[in-house]
Amino acid sequence: MNTQIIRQLRAENCSLVLQDRAGNVRTFYKKGLRDLEDLLDHEPDTLKGAAVADKVIGKAAAGLLVVGGVTEVYAEVISRLALPLLQKAGIGYTYSLLVDRIVIPQGDDRCPLEKIVEPAKSAEEVVRLLRRHFEEMKKK
């Protein structure tokens, strides 16, 4: 893993740092999965072959990263439920802290998106469940 993007993640108070196949580095600042969702929807080629450093990777983020085709990830915090998706896809990963579950910052409840994707058996199913949820949220 490129330690430059890990240092950048920590130094710039961003949520995500991505290094594409050409070596270009970009930083992202949106909360939650929004940046990964935007990249997958609007710039899918940017994810293919990329290295990503992220603050938090749960099963939901792992599904997006796998479907996006990244080759390696670093997480400040990663959930145990994310690991099988990354391993099955052959994505290299490192992390600072391994946790049983991702909790919301406002309390000790599990992240709602993690609850939504919990039954998924594949990264593709994770993405389908997330897209369905996001579409339902737009209707409200």
C-alpha positions as CSV (number, residue, x, y, z in Angstrom):
1,M,0.0,0.0,0.0
2,N,1.2,3.5,-0.9
3,T,1.9,5.1,2.5
4,Q,1.6,8.6,0.9
5,I,-2.2,8.2,0.6
6,I,-2.4,6.9,4.2
7,R,-0.4,9.9,5.4
8,Q,-2.7,12.2,3.3
9,L,-5.8,10.6,4.7
10,R,-4.6,11.4,8.2
11,A,-3.2,14.9,7.5
12,E,-6.0,16.4,5.4
13,N,-9.0,15.5,7.6
14,C,-10.7,14.0,4.5
15,S,-12.8,10.8,4.3
16,L,-11.1,9.1,1.4
17,V,-7.9,9.3,-0.6
18,L,-7.7,7.5,-4.0
19,Q,-4.7,6.9,-6.2
20,D,-5.7,5.8,-9.6
21,R,-3.8,3.5,-12.0
22,A,-1.9,6.5,-13.5
23,G,-0.7,7.5,-10.1
24,N,-3.0,10.6,-9.7
25,V,-4.1,11.2,-6.2
26,R,-7.5,12.7,-5.2
27,T,-9.0,13.5,-1.9
28,F,-12.7,13.3,-1.0
29,Y,-14.6,14.8,1.9
30,K,-18.3,13.7,1.9
31,K,-19.7,11.7,4.8
32,G,-20.3,8.0,4.7
33,L,-20.5,6.2,1.4
34,R,-21.4,9.2,-0.8
35,D,-18.0,9.6,-2.5
36,L,-17.7,5.9,-3.3
37,E,-21.3,5.8,-4.6
38,D,-20.6,8.9,-6.7
39,L,-17.4,7.4,-8.1
40,L,-19.1,4.1,-8.9
41,D,-22.0,5.9,-10.6
42,H,-20.2,8.6,-12.5
43,E,-16.5,7.7,-12.7
44,P,-16.3,3.9,-12.5
45,D,-13.0,3.8,-14.5
46,T,-11.4,5.9,-11.7
47,L,-11.9,3.0,-9.2
48,K,-10.6,0.2,-11.5
49,G,-7.1,-0.7,-10.3
50,A,-7.0,2.1,-7.7
51,A,-5.6,2.1,-4.3
52,V,-7.9,3.6,-1.6
53,A,-7.3,4.9,1.9
54,D,-10.6,5.3,3.8
55,K,-11.4,6.3,7.4
56,V,-14.0,3.5,7.8
57,I,-14.7,0.4,5.8
58,G,-17.6,-1.7,6.7
59,K,-19.4,-4.3,4.6
60,A,-21.2,-1.6,2.6
61,A,-18.1,0.3,1.6
62,A,-16.3,-3.0,0.9
63,G,-19.0,-4.0,-1.5
64,L,-18.7,-0.7,-3.4
65,L,-14.9,-1.0,-3.5
66,V,-15.0,-4.6,-4.8
67,V,-17.6,-3.8,-7.5
68,G,-15.5,-0.7,-8.4
69,G,-12.5,-2.9,-9.0
70,V,-10.0,-1.4,-6.6
71,T,-6.8,-3.4,-6.0
72,E,-5.9,-2.4,-2.5
73,V,-7.3,-0.6,0.5
74,Y,-6.3,0.8,3.8
75,A,-8.8,1.6,6.5
76,E,-8.3,3.4,9.8
77,V,-11.2,1.3,11.0
78,I,-12.5,-1.9,9.2
79,S,-15.2,-4.3,10.2
80,R,-14.9,-8.1,10.3
81,L,-17.8,-8.3,7.9
82,A,-15.9,-6.3,5.3
83,L,-13.0,-8.8,5.2
84,P,-14.6,-11.7,3.4
85,L,-15.7,-9.5,0.5
86,L,-12.2,-8.1,0.1
87,Q,-10.5,-11.5,0.4
88,K,-12.9,-13.1,-2.1
89,A,-12.1,-10.4,-4.6
90,G,-8.3,-10.7,-4.0
91,I,-8.1,-7.1,-2.8
92,G,-5.1,-6.4,-0.6
93,Y,-6.0,-4.7,2.6
94,T,-4.3,-3.2,5.7
95,Y,-5.9,-1.4,8.6
96,S,-5.3,0.3,12.0
97,L,-8.2,-1.1,13.9
98,L,-10.4,-4.2,13.3
99,V,-13.9,-4.0,14.9
100,D,-16.8,-6.3,15.1
101,R,-19.2,-3.7,13.8
102,I,-19.4,-0.2,12.5
103,V,-21.3,2.1,14.9
104,I,-22.8,5.5,14.2
105,P,-20.9,8.5,15.6
106,Q,-23.9,9.6,17.6
107,G,-24.2,6.6,19.8
108,D,-23.6,2.9,20.1
109,D,-26.1,1.6,17.5
110,R,-24.8,-0.1,14.4
111,C,-24.6,1.9,11.2
112,P,-27.9,1.7,9.3
113,L,-26.2,0.9,6.0
114,E,-24.4,-2.0,7.6
115,K,-27.8,-3.4,8.8
116,I,-29.2,-3.1,5.3
117,V,-26.3,-5.0,3.7
118,E,-25.8,-7.6,6.4
119,P,-27.8,-10.4,4.6
120,A,-25.8,-9.9,1.3
121,K,-23.7,-12.9,0.2
122,S,-21.7,-11.0,-2.5
123,A,-20.4,-7.5,-3.3
124,E,-22.8,-7.3,-6.1
125,E,-25.7,-8.0,-3.7
126,V,-24.3,-5.3,-1.3
127,V,-24.5,-2.8,-4.2
128,R,-28.0,-3.8,-5.2
129,L,-29.2,-3.4,-1.6
130,L,-27.6,0.0,-1.2
131,R,-29.0,1.2,-4.6
132,R,-32.5,0.1,-3.6
133,H,-32.1,1.9,-0.2
134,F,-30.8,5.1,-1.9
135,E,-33.7,5.1,-4.4
136,E,-36.2,4.7,-1.6
137,M,-34.6,7.6,0.3
138,K,-34.9,9.8,-2.7
139,K,-38.7,9.2,-2.8
140,K,-39.1,10.4,0.8
